Amino acid sequence: MRTFYPFPVDDIEAFKLQLLAVSNQVKHFCYLDSNNYPNYPYSTFGSFFAIDAISVITLTSFTKNCLERLDIFQQEKRDWMFGYLSYDLKNEIEPSLSSANFDGINIQEFYPIVHFFVPKYLVKIENDKIEIGILSESESALVEFRNLLKIETIESQVSSLKSQISNRISKKDYITTIENIKQDIQLGDIYEMNFCQEFYAENAEIDPTKVFQKLNEISKAPFSCFFKNDFNHLICASPERFLKRQNNKLISQPIKGTRRRIQDQKEDDQIKEQLFADEKERSENVMIVDLVRNDFSKIAIKNSVEVEELFGIYTFEQVHQMISTITCNIQQNISFSDIMKAVFPMGSMTGAPKLAAMQLIEKYEQTKRGLFSGAVGYITPKGNFDFNVVIRSIFYNEQSKYISIQTGSAITIDCDAEKEYEECLLKAKAMFEALE
């Protein structure tokens, strides 16, 4: 069993940076930070650091029964696990789907779609309390941890990359694609689809930890994440929760509806009011709420699916977002794999109906999503979990020196292609700034 020890420090923020620097010394690392976002429904932690790995499970695009294998791994370890589910896990859940688009991040043929590790050290930070969880009751493990913190790391320089970032598709092609998607909607194939585009940089050399620090300072998102799997890095400032399990309760909080923030307080408040009243944004949001309700109904106890909040407006550093909260009750013995088969991937990043939308996503998008619009999070020894939606993220392959940023928006019959393009740029703004 993992034992937690108090670990007092003088400066918690400096300690976080010290822990982040440790990622340069290990192959497996995960930092989840809620940034103490005020009044976010069902928020239960401040920060987690999962450092180094005792056990690892990596399942690739050619592995069969990934979710069942993850279930077995979790049952064997009965410990804290940190990791991710790639968007391309959809192909296992829906065998009619495939992923054949260009992928600049995963240069190997057998790219991971499920990856979790049991950490050697688990640091929990809540308010002013810090605990270190280790699988040993000896003082030597704590001494090893302290020594790890003392190792000096060489800081690399972060290049200015904004001028080197390119669009995978031109604005003209983007607008043409949106018009084609609207024709599919007109024909009744789908009601809504999340269409994404990639911004990328090649031959890029950055210090991922420094870029994360800057992005986290800019965004202060409630589901921020820095994840390292060998030479692949995820630098994430997600405002969205995908799914949380709290004993026999599931919580999903899809985002649909975005407005930029401005400095003038009065005008900023007016923008929030406009977002709340916007019929297009409400229509998009309620479509995804209904999709989540439908997904939940596959596994929920009868009559337990509930929309606890509809069209909630939440304010972040750079944008206002419309967020709804849907919950349901489940049987205590239902497995992680059964839950994910019912709800993954998230409706906010696919569309409605979900299967048809994913088929059209593969048709129209030019970049494989990979971990983008997947989920990163943790599973507890008792099987509870919390996962974000991987958006507002920078992906960096240190080996190939490739940077990828993907952003998207919901396409409906009455959307304006120019405005959707501008929304993509707005969502990418913080990532561009972090790379300057």
Secondary structure as UniProt FT lines:
FT   STRAND          3..6
FT   HELIX           12..22
FT   HELIX           23..25
FT   STRAND          28..33
FT   TURN            35..36
FT   TURN            38..39
FT   TURN            41..42
FT   STRAND          47..60
FT   TURN            61..62
FT   HELIX           66..77
FT   STRAND          81..85
FT   HELIX           87..89
FT   HELIX           90..93
FT   TURN            95..96
FT   STRAND          112..126
FT   TURN            127..128
FT   STRAND          129..134
FT   HELIX           139..150
FT   HELIX           162..164
FT   STRAND          166..167
FT   HELIX           171..186
FT   TURN            187..188
FT   STRAND          192..201
FT   HELIX           208..219
FT   STRAND          223..229
FT   TURN            230..231
FT   STRAND          232..238
FT   STRAND          241..246
FT   TURN            247..248
FT   STRAND          249..253
FT   STRAND          255..260
FT   HELIX           265..277
FT   HELIX           279..297
FT   TURN            298..299
FT   TURN            302..303
FT   STRAND          306..315
FT   STRAND          319..329
FT   TURN            332..333
FT   HELIX           336..343
FT   HELIX           347..349
FT   STRAND          351..352
FT   HELIX           354..364
FT   TURN            370..373
FT   STRAND          375..379
FT   TURN            381..382
FT   STRAND          385..388
FT   STRAND          393..397
FT   TURN            398..401
FT   STRAND          402..411
FT   TURN            413..414
FT   HELIX           417..434
//
